[in-house]
Amino acid sequence: MSSRSLNASLKGQEILRKALERQNLTQKSLSYEGSADGIAAWCTINRFFNGKPTQRQLFTKICDELKLDWQDIAAFPEEELTPLDKIWLQLIQLGSPTEEMGLVLTKEETLGWGTKLPSRYEKSVRIGSYIQVEVNLNMQGYLLLLLKDASEEVSCFCPSCFAPQNKLEAGKIILPQADSPITSFLIKGNPGKEQILAVVTPKIPNLQWLPKPSDEPLTLNEDYLNTLLDYANGNTERQILYTEYQVIK
C-alpha cells in the first residue's frame, strides 16, 4: 500500500457507526475536545467518520482504538491491490460466507499438543493461542482448504501433512486430522485479518500443484491461485465457502 491518506468506505462507515454504539462512545469522546486521551481534533475525527481522506497513521490508530481492522474500514482503489489479492478476492466472490467453519481454541500441552475445549467459533484469537479448525461439510467430496494470513500469504492446509485425508464424508471435519503429527495449530505472525477458504468438489481437483498428503502446507503464488480460479470458474459442481477472523496481540 502507498503512504498516502485513507478514507472509510460506505460499508466501513457503517461498521464504524455500529462500533461506536457497541462501545457506548461518540465521535467527540475520541477527540481532544472530548477526552484527555483524545486522538485528534474533533473536526479531524468527524472527517474520518464521514469518509473523508485521513492521514494513514491516524486512520489506523482510530481503528485500533475501536478494536477494528483498518482494512475492513478503508476504501481500496483497485490499483492498490496486489495481483495475488485480486485473484483471492475473485475466489472469495465465487463463494459464500459461512458460520459452519471456524476456529476452536485448545489448551497448550507439552510439545505443543492440545486438547479440544467446548467453544463457539472464535472471531478473534490472540497470538500464542492454540487452535483447531472445524469445517462442517454438507456434501461429501474432496476438500481443498486455504488460509490467507495477516501477512497476505496464502497456504494450502488440506491436503497436507496436517490433513492427509482430503476425500471426506459429509459432516464435521477437524484440522489437524487424527493422523497428523500435531493436534493443534499455534497462532503466530502478525496481527490482522485472516481468511479461510474451503473448496469442496465431487472429484479430486485437476491441479498440478495439489500437495501430497505428506507435504508441508504449500505456499501458493499467483500462478497457483490463477489455476484454481480457472478450475472453480469451469466447475459447476464445486462448493466454495469462506470465513474470517482477527488475530490480535
Backbone hydrogen bonds, N-H to C=O, Kabsch-Sander energy under -0.5 kcal/mol:
donor,donor_aa,acceptor,acceptor_aa,energy
6,L,54,T,-2.9
9,S,73,I,-2.6
13,Q,9,S,-2.6
14,E,10,L,-1.5
15,I,11,K,-2.0
16,L,12,G,-2.4
17,R,13,Q,-2.1
18,K,14,E,-2.1
19,A,15,I,-2.1
20,L,16,L,-2.2
21,E,17,R,-2.0
22,R,18,K,-2.8
23,Q,19,A,-1.9
24,N,21,E,-1.1
25,L,20,L,-2.8
30,L,26,T,-0.6
30,L,27,Q,-1.2
31,S,28,K,-1.6
32,Y,40,A,-2.0
34,G,28,K,-0.6
34,G,31,S,-0.5
35,S,31,S,-1.5
38,G,35,S,-1.6
39,I,30,L,-3.4
40,A,30,L,-0.8
45,I,41,A,-2.2
46,N,42,W,-2.9
47,R,43,C,-1.8
48,F,44,T,-2.1
49,F,45,I,-2.2
50,N,46,N,-1.2
51,G,48,F,-1.5
52,K,47,R,-2.8
54,T,6,L,-3.1
59,F,55,Q,-2.8
60,T,56,R,-2.4
61,K,57,Q,-1.7
62,I,58,L,-2.4
63,C,59,F,-1.8
64,D,60,T,-2.4
65,E,61,K,-2.2
66,L,62,I,-1.6
67,K,64,D,-1.6
68,L,63,C,-2.8
70,W,68,L,-0.6
72,D,69,D,-1.9
73,I,69,D,-0.7
73,I,70,W,-0.8
74,A,70,W,-2.5
75,A,7,N,-2.6
76,F,74,A,-0.6
80,E,77,P,-1.9
81,L,78,E,-1.3
86,K,82,T,-2.2
87,I,83,P,-1.8
88,W,84,L,-2.6
89,L,85,D,-2.6
90,Q,86,K,-1.7
91,L,87,I,-2.0
92,I,88,W,-2.5
93,Q,89,L,-2.3
94,L,90,Q,-1.0
94,L,91,L,-0.5
95,G,91,L,-0.7
95,G,92,I,-1.1
96,S,240,I,-1.6
98,T,242,Y,-1.9
102,G,134,E,-2.1
103,L,122,E,-0.5
104,V,132,Q,-2.6
106,T,130,Y,-3.1
107,K,115,T,-1.6
109,E,113,W,-1.6
112,G,109,E,-1.9
113,W,110,T,-1.4
115,T,107,K,-0.7
117,L,105,L,-1.1
122,E,103,L,-2.1
125,V,246,Q,-2.7
127,I,248,I,-2.4
128,G,187,I,-3.1
129,S,126,R,-2.1
130,Y,106,T,-0.6
131,I,185,F,-2.8
132,Q,104,V,-2.2
133,V,175,L,-2.8
134,E,102,G,-2.7
134,E,132,Q,-0.5
135,V,173,I,-2.5
136,N,100,E,-2.8
137,L,135,V,-0.8
137,L,171,G,-3.0
141,G,168,L,-2.5
142,Y,201,T,-3.4
143,L,166,N,-2.8
144,L,199,V,-2.4
145,L,143,L,-0.5
145,L,158,C,-2.0
146,L,144,L,-0.5
146,L,197,L,-3.0
147,L,155,S,-2.7
148,K,195,Q,-2.8
149,D,147,L,-0.6
149,D,153,E,-2.5
152,E,149,D,-2.1
154,V,220,L,-0.5
155,S,147,L,-2.6
156,C,218,L,-2.6
157,F,145,L,-2.5
157,F,155,S,-0.6
158,C,145,L,-1.3
160,S,163,A,-0.7
161,C,215,D,-3.2
163,A,160,S,-1.2
166,N,164,P,-0.9
168,L,141,G,-3.1
168,L,166,N,-0.8
171,G,137,L,-2.0
173,I,135,V,-2.9
175,L,133,V,-2.9
177,Q,162,F,-2.6
180,S,177,Q,-2.1
185,F,131,I,-3.2
187,I,129,S,-3.1
187,I,185,F,-0.5
188,K,186,L,-0.6
192,G,247,V,-2.1
194,E,245,Y,-2.7
195,Q,148,K,-2.2
196,I,243,T,-2.8
197,L,146,L,-2.7
198,A,241,L,-3.1
199,V,144,L,-2.8
200,V,198,A,-0.5
200,V,239,Q,-3.0
201,T,142,Y,-1.9
207,L,205,P,-1.8
210,L,207,L,-1.7
215,D,212,K,-1.9
218,L,156,C,-1.0
220,L,154,V,-3.0
220,L,218,L,-0.5
225,L,221,N,-2.3
226,N,222,E,-2.4
227,T,223,D,-2.0
228,L,224,Y,-1.8
229,L,225,L,-2.5
230,D,226,N,-2.6
231,Y,227,T,-2.2
232,A,228,L,-2.8
233,N,229,L,-2.5
234,G,230,D,-1.5
235,N,232,A,-1.0
236,T,234,G,-0.6
238,R,235,N,-0.7
239,Q,200,V,-2.5
241,L,198,A,-2.6
242,Y,96,S,-1.8
243,T,196,I,-1.9
245,Y,194,E,-2.1
246,Q,123,K,-2.5
247,V,192,G,-2.9
248,I,125,V,-2.6
248,I,246,Q,-0.5
